[in-house]
Amino acid sequence: MRKREVHAVCVALCVGGFNTACAPAWAEDAFIVPSFASDERRPPPPPVPLSVFGDNMPDPGKATLSVIPTFANNAHSLIGAKGVSSQYIVSTTPWFWSPLTSNLRIVPQNQFIEAQTMTLAYGLAKNLSVVLATGMIEKHSDLMTFYGESNLVPRGMSFPGTDGLQDSSAVLIWRAYEDAVNRIKINVGMSFPTGSNHNLGGALLQPAGGYTIARAFYGMQSGTGTYDVLPGIMYAGAIAPWSWGLSYRARLPLAYNPQGYMWGNYQELNAWGGYTWFPGLTTTIRANFNIQSPIAGADWLMLGKLQSANPNFYGGKRIELYAGADIDGKLFGAPGFSIGVEGGAPVYQNLNGPQLSKNWQAGLALRWKVGEPQANMVASTSPVFKREKAFDLLPIMSWAGLYFGANAGYITAGDTNATFSYEGAGGLVSLWRSGALPSNINLNSRGFFGGGQVGYNYQFQEKMVAGLEADLQGVAGGVNSLVSQQGSPSAYLQAGRDQRDLGTIRARLGYLVTPAALIYGTGGFAFGETDLTATYFSPALKPALNLGGSWLGYVDMSPGWAAGAGVEWMFLPKWSVKAEYLHYDLGAAQTAKAGLPLYYTSASGQFSTVNYQAPFNGQIIRAGVNYHLDWGVPTPVVANY
């Protein structure tokens, strides 16, 4: 074999990672972490997907700080891989605490989870790092209660929720092997029970019509109450522009918590592929297989007749697919910063049920390599009073052109008065006239929201900026539910007001106080989903009054208007941050518009109805960040100040 052919075979073997005989000088022993002969380092490998743990290893003495918001939704009950209805569950599933005498009476319909996790990775040595993690989590559930001899009659809805600190963790990562293509990292750590496992879950509607406040069920708790071992291993490889990898991780509780239970062992396997379009932008596709055992033991204070209170109805198997991207801040003049995003959904679920299945999950990571050199700042040597030359050294701040970004903030209702009008005779009207049913209830739906925006600016007359912006936000915790029990005979009214999202299309007109600071007013079209419901119950009437629920009410995408003001600062030539206030008004939600009045017919034949309405308006305060593109930009106008 000629020398050139031998060299080609050696290169092929080295690239595949199967032979060390022809490894380059920096990897003379392929099974030992290489020590570099010079100070010149290889470029960093492409990043792994957002949800893969075990690759973040800062240099010794360096740190990476990450903020990771995660969102997930669960809905639709499964037994194994088969979907089942709420009626099927309450008619066939025994109560955990007395399986021979009673079936379940309450069925979860939906669950939304929002977590904010913060991690700190620190380099202890060349091949050893530690990762510390903690955060907050918020959970909301929609529960339907059934009653009657058949156990199939819906009585109404409950909307419990919890929030609090998550369990915290500390994990060591060891670089076991690395060459030009492949790397293997092993991690082991511990999870600590900093989250609560005895949160109260809010008012829960009972089959008899009353409400109780009790301990939230297993899946609604913010912590586990146990110390868990966290082992894992990750392999990743890359040959530009492609990258790939496998990882395994587990969470293994060591002992029962003081409440008498522990979560089942959780294990997951990830496989992914990535493509680097250019340095700084990598997209990935990830497949995840996870399996978890049921909860072992039980909490004696979780006595509700619903599937979430049964420790056997947790765990199962899932196969999930995700797509994501990782963006290096160097692309935007912000070295040391990076953004990771990923979202996906299950393609197969086989659950220990009945149990709510996962609908989707999405996450975002904002990372900062603490201490990494930032963009070079050039100082002017021109005389202080020769302002025109000093200004020439500064980048031109152009506000014109297309931009996009993200925002987050807080939303609260303005007019909180929901009104109820009763017509007819007997039934609802008699309860209202006796004072058992109210004419008004205050419902203030408020919560945090997040979303994105896109817009276009036009800069004119040096200091004026006009533009158009469209945005859309999802609202977390925008539900307000209030129970009224009063009068004689006694009657219950549970009214709910929910705003799940809000979007606007607005014009903006602003004035440049400085080349980098813009103050503006804004106004235009607004839209959002409005949801108004009510449930009535009174055992005093004959037949007993029980009507309403989330399926009878008003749910619609409502149009309106929004107006406000804000300030925006361009802190880098293409990056800006803003703070903004908006007042919005989507009109009133009215059941009369939907043609769905609630009605009741008494035993004597008297007929009565109720219609109700509530205004959907309020205030939002938010902060945002925008990236300004060069598309559609005319010649920059430089203002004289």
PEZI-V331052 format. One record per residue. SS is DSSP state (helix for helix, strand for strand, loop for the rest). D_CENTER is the distance of its C-alpha to the mean C-alpha in Angstrom with 1 decimal. Layout:
ss=<SS & SS>
d_center=<D_CENTER & D_CENTER>
//
This chain:
ss=<loop & loop & helix & helix & helix & helix & helix & helix & helix & helix & helix & helix & helix & helix & helix & helix & loop & loop & loop & loop & loop & loop & loop & loop & helix & helix & helix & loop & loop & loop & loop & loop & loop & loop & loop & loop & loop & loop & loop & loop & loop & loop & loop & loop & loop & loop & loop & loop & loop & loop & loop & loop & loop & loop & loop & loop & loop & loop & loop & strand & loop & loop & strand & strand & strand & strand & strand & strand & strand & strand & strand & strand & strand & strand & strand & strand & strand & strand & strand & strand & loop & strand & strand & loop & loop & helix & helix & helix & helix & helix & helix & helix & loop & strand & loop & loop & loop & loop & loop & loop & loop & loop & strand & loop & loop & strand & strand & strand & strand & strand & strand & strand & strand & strand & strand & strand & strand & strand & strand & strand & strand & strand & strand & strand & strand & loop & loop & strand & strand & strand & strand & strand & strand & strand & strand & strand & strand & strand & strand & strand & strand & strand & strand & strand & strand & strand & strand & loop & loop & loop & loop & loop & strand & strand & strand & strand & strand & strand & loop & loop & strand & strand & strand & strand & strand & loop & loop & strand & strand & strand & strand & strand & strand & strand & strand & strand & strand & strand & loop & loop & loop & strand & strand & strand & strand & strand & strand & strand & strand & strand & strand & strand & loop & loop & loop & loop & loop & loop & loop & strand & strand & strand & strand & strand & strand & loop & loop & loop & loop & loop & strand & strand & strand & strand & strand & loop & loop & helix & helix & helix & loop & loop & loop & loop & loop & loop & loop & strand & strand & strand & strand & strand & strand & strand & strand & strand & strand & strand & strand & loop & loop & strand & strand & strand & strand & strand & strand & strand & strand & strand & strand & strand & strand & loop & loop & loop & loop & loop & loop & loop & strand & strand & loop & loop & loop & strand & strand & strand & strand & strand & strand & strand & strand & strand & strand & strand & strand & strand & loop & loop & strand & strand & strand & strand & strand & strand & strand & strand & strand & strand & strand & strand & loop & loop & loop & strand & strand & loop & loop & loop & loop & loop & loop & loop & loop & strand & helix & helix & helix & loop & helix & helix & helix & loop & loop & strand & strand & strand & strand & strand & strand & strand & strand & strand & strand & strand & strand & strand & helix & helix & helix & helix & loop & loop & loop & loop & strand & strand & strand & strand & strand & strand & strand & strand & strand & strand & strand & strand & strand & strand & strand & strand & strand & strand & strand & strand & strand & strand & strand & strand & strand & strand & strand & strand & strand & strand & strand & strand & strand & strand & loop & loop & loop & loop & loop & loop & loop & loop & loop & loop & loop & loop & loop & loop & loop & loop & helix & helix & helix & helix & helix & helix & loop & loop & loop & loop & loop & loop & loop & loop & strand & strand & strand & strand & strand & strand & strand & strand & strand & strand & strand & strand & strand & loop & loop & loop & strand & strand & strand & strand & strand & strand & strand & strand & loop & loop & helix & helix & helix & helix & helix & helix & helix & loop & loop & loop & loop & loop & loop & strand & strand & strand & loop & loop & loop & strand & strand & strand & strand & strand & strand & strand & strand & strand & strand & strand & strand & strand & strand & strand & loop & loop & loop & strand & strand & strand & strand & strand & strand & strand & strand & strand & strand & strand & strand & strand & loop & loop & strand & strand & strand & strand & strand & strand & strand & strand & loop & loop & loop & loop & strand & strand & strand & strand & strand & strand & strand & strand & strand & loop & strand & strand & strand & strand & strand & strand & strand & strand & strand & strand & strand & strand & strand & strand & loop & loop & strand & strand & strand & strand & strand & strand & strand & strand & strand & strand & strand & strand & strand & strand & strand & strand & strand & strand & strand & strand & strand & strand & loop & loop & loop & loop & loop & loop & strand & strand & strand & strand & strand & strand & strand & strand & strand & strand & strand & strand & strand & strand & strand & strand & strand & strand & strand & strand & strand & strand & strand & strand & strand & strand & strand & strand & loop & loop & strand & strand & strand & strand & strand & strand & strand & strand & strand & strand & strand & strand & strand & strand & strand & strand & helix & helix & helix & helix & loop & loop & loop & strand & strand & strand & strand & loop & loop & loop & loop & loop & strand & strand & strand & strand & strand & strand & strand & strand & strand & strand & strand & strand & strand & strand & strand & strand & strand & strand & strand & strand & strand & strand & loop & loop & loop & loop & loop & loop & loop & loop & loop & loop & loop & loop & loop>
d_center=<59.9 & 59.9 & 58.1 & 55.6 & 54.7 & 54.2 & 51.9 & 49.8 & 49.4 & 48.4 & 45.7 & 44.3 & 44.2 & 42.6 & 39.8 & 39.2 & 39.2 & 41.9 & 44.8 & 45.4 & 49.0 & 48.2 & 45.2 & 45.4 & 46.8 & 43.5 & 42.8 & 46.2 & 44.9 & 41.9 & 41.0 & 40.8 & 38.2 & 40.2 & 41.6 & 42.0 & 45.6 & 44.5 & 42.0 & 40.5 & 37.2 & 35.8 & 32.9 & 29.5 & 28.3 & 25.5 & 22.0 & 20.5 & 17.1 & 14.0 & 13.6 & 17.3 & 18.6 & 22.1 & 23.0 & 22.4 & 25.9 & 27.0 & 30.8 & 32.8 & 32.2 & 29.2 & 25.5 & 22.1 & 19.4 & 15.7 & 12.5 & 9.5 & 5.9 & 3.9 & 2.0 & 5.7 & 8.6 & 12.1 & 15.3 & 19.0 & 21.1 & 22.9 & 26.0 & 26.3 & 25.4 & 26.8 & 24.9 & 26.5 & 26.7 & 26.3 & 30.0 & 30.7 & 28.7 & 30.6 & 33.9 & 33.9 & 31.7 & 33.5 & 32.2 & 31.6 & 33.9 & 36.8 & 36.5 & 40.1 & 40.0 & 36.7 & 33.8 & 30.2 & 29.8 & 26.1 & 23.5 & 19.7 & 18.6 & 14.8 & 12.0 & 8.4 & 6.6 & 4.4 & 6.3 & 8.2 & 10.9 & 14.1 & 16.7 & 20.4 & 22.5 & 26.2 & 29.2 & 31.8 & 34.3 & 34.6 & 33.2 & 31.2 & 27.9 & 25.9 & 22.1 & 20.9 & 17.4 & 16.0 & 13.1 & 11.7 & 9.7 & 9.6 & 10.4 & 12.1 & 14.7 & 17.3 & 20.6 & 23.9 & 27.2 & 30.4 & 34.1 & 37.7 & 40.2 & 38.5 & 35.1 & 33.8 & 33.8 & 30.4 & 30.7 & 27.4 & 23.7 & 22.0 & 18.6 & 18.1 & 15.3 & 15.1 & 13.6 & 15.2 & 15.7 & 14.6 & 17.5 & 18.7 & 20.4 & 23.1 & 23.9 & 26.9 & 26.9 & 30.4 & 31.4 & 33.9 & 35.0 & 34.6 & 36.7 & 36.4 & 34.4 & 32.9 & 31.2 & 30.5 & 28.6 & 28.6 & 26.3 & 26.8 & 25.3 & 24.7 & 21.8 & 22.9 & 22.2 & 20.9 & 18.5 & 20.2 & 21.1 & 23.1 & 20.7 & 22.1 & 20.1 & 21.7 & 24.4 & 24.9 & 27.3 & 30.2 & 32.4 & 35.3 & 33.4 & 32.8 & 29.7 & 29.0 & 26.6 & 26.2 & 24.2 & 20.8 & 20.9 & 19.9 & 16.5 & 15.6 & 16.8 & 15.0 & 17.6 & 20.2 & 23.4 & 24.7 & 25.6 & 24.4 & 25.8 & 23.5 & 25.7 & 24.9 & 26.6 & 25.6 & 27.9 & 27.4 & 29.9 & 30.5 & 33.3 & 32.5 & 30.7 & 29.4 & 27.4 & 26.5 & 25.8 & 25.3 & 23.6 & 23.8 & 22.1 & 22.5 & 21.8 & 25.1 & 25.8 & 29.2 & 30.3 & 29.6 & 28.0 & 30.1 & 28.9 & 30.4 & 27.8 & 25.6 & 22.8 & 24.2 & 24.3 & 21.4 & 22.3 & 20.7 & 22.4 & 21.0 & 23.1 & 22.4 & 24.2 & 23.8 & 25.7 & 26.4 & 27.4 & 28.8 & 28.5 & 25.1 & 23.2 & 22.3 & 20.4 & 19.8 & 19.6 & 18.8 & 19.9 & 18.7 & 20.9 & 20.1 & 22.2 & 22.1 & 25.0 & 25.0 & 25.0 & 28.5 & 30.2 & 29.0 & 28.3 & 31.2 & 29.4 & 26.9 & 29.5 & 27.8 & 28.9 & 25.6 & 24.3 & 21.5 & 24.5 & 26.2 & 25.5 & 26.9 & 24.1 & 21.5 & 21.2 & 22.5 & 22.2 & 19.7 & 20.1 & 17.0 & 17.2 & 14.9 & 15.8 & 15.0 & 16.8 & 18.0 & 19.7 & 22.2 & 22.8 & 26.5 & 26.2 & 25.6 & 27.9 & 25.5 & 26.6 & 24.8 & 21.4 & 19.1 & 15.7 & 14.0 & 11.6 & 11.2 & 10.1 & 12.2 & 13.4 & 16.3 & 19.8 & 21.6 & 20.9 & 23.8 & 22.7 & 24.7 & 24.7 & 24.5 & 20.8 & 17.6 & 16.7 & 13.4 & 12.6 & 10.0 & 7.4 & 6.2 & 6.4 & 8.5 & 11.5 & 14.0 & 17.2 & 20.6 & 23.8 & 25.5 & 29.1 & 29.0 & 31.6 & 30.3 & 31.9 & 35.6 & 36.9 & 40.4 & 42.7 & 45.5 & 49.0 & 50.3 & 52.2 & 50.0 & 51.8 & 51.6 & 48.2 & 48.4 & 48.4 & 45.6 & 43.5 & 44.3 & 42.5 & 39.2 & 36.8 & 37.0 & 33.9 & 33.5 & 31.2 & 32.3 & 30.5 & 27.2 & 23.9 & 20.2 & 17.2 & 13.9 & 13.6 & 11.9 & 13.8 & 15.0 & 16.6 & 19.4 & 22.0 & 25.5 & 27.9 & 26.8 & 29.9 & 29.7 & 33.3 & 34.9 & 38.2 & 40.4 & 43.3 & 46.0 & 47.9 & 47.2 & 44.0 & 41.1 & 43.6 & 45.7 & 42.7 & 41.7 & 45.3 & 45.6 & 42.5 & 40.4 & 37.8 & 36.6 & 36.9 & 34.0 & 30.7 & 28.3 & 24.7 & 22.4 & 18.8 & 16.8 & 13.4 & 11.0 & 9.9 & 9.0 & 10.7 & 13.7 & 17.5 & 20.7 & 24.2 & 27.8 & 30.2 & 34.0 & 35.9 & 39.4 & 42.2 & 41.1 & 38.8 & 37.2 & 33.9 & 33.0 & 30.1 & 27.8 & 24.0 & 21.4 & 17.8 & 15.0 & 12.1 & 9.7 & 10.3 & 8.6 & 11.7 & 14.1 & 16.3 & 19.7 & 22.1 & 25.6 & 28.5 & 32.1 & 35.0 & 38.4 & 42.0 & 44.6 & 44.2 & 40.7 & 37.8 & 34.0 & 31.7 & 28.0 & 26.5 & 22.9 & 21.4 & 18.0 & 16.6 & 13.4 & 13.7 & 16.3 & 18.0 & 21.2 & 24.0 & 26.1 & 29.1 & 29.2 & 32.5 & 32.7 & 35.3 & 35.3 & 36.4 & 36.5 & 35.8 & 32.3 & 31.5 & 30.9 & 30.9 & 30.3 & 30.2 & 28.2 & 28.3 & 28.0 & 26.4 & 23.3 & 21.7 & 19.1 & 18.8 & 20.7 & 21.1 & 24.0 & 25.3 & 28.0 & 29.6 & 33.2 & 35.1 & 38.7 & 41.0 & 44.0 & 44.4 & 46.2 & 44.4 & 41.4 & 38.9 & 35.5 & 33.7 & 30.4 & 26.9 & 23.8 & 25.9 & 28.5 & 27.5 & 26.2 & 23.2 & 23.5 & 22.3 & 24.3 & 25.8 & 26.7 & 27.0 & 25.4 & 27.2 & 26.8 & 27.4 & 26.0 & 26.9 & 26.0 & 27.2 & 27.8 & 27.8 & 28.4 & 30.4 & 27.3 & 24.5 & 24.0 & 21.8 & 22.0 & 21.8 & 22.1 & 23.0 & 23.1 & 24.7 & 23.9 & 25.8 & 25.1 & 28.3 & 28.7 & 27.3 & 30.5 & 31.1 & 34.5 & 33.1 & 31.4 & 34.8 & 33.4 & 35.4 & 35.3 & 38.9 & 41.0 & 44.5 & 46.6 & 49.3 & 51.9 & 50.4 & 49.0 & 45.9 & 43.2 & 40.0 & 37.1 & 35.0 & 32.3 & 30.5 & 28.1 & 27.5 & 24.1 & 24.3 & 23.1 & 22.0 & 19.1 & 19.2 & 17.1 & 17.4 & 17.0 & 18.3 & 20.4 & 22.2 & 25.7 & 27.3 & 31.1 & 31.1 & 33.6 & 34.7 & 38.3 & 40.4 & 38.8 & 40.3 & 40.9 & 41.4 & 44.3 & 43.4>
//
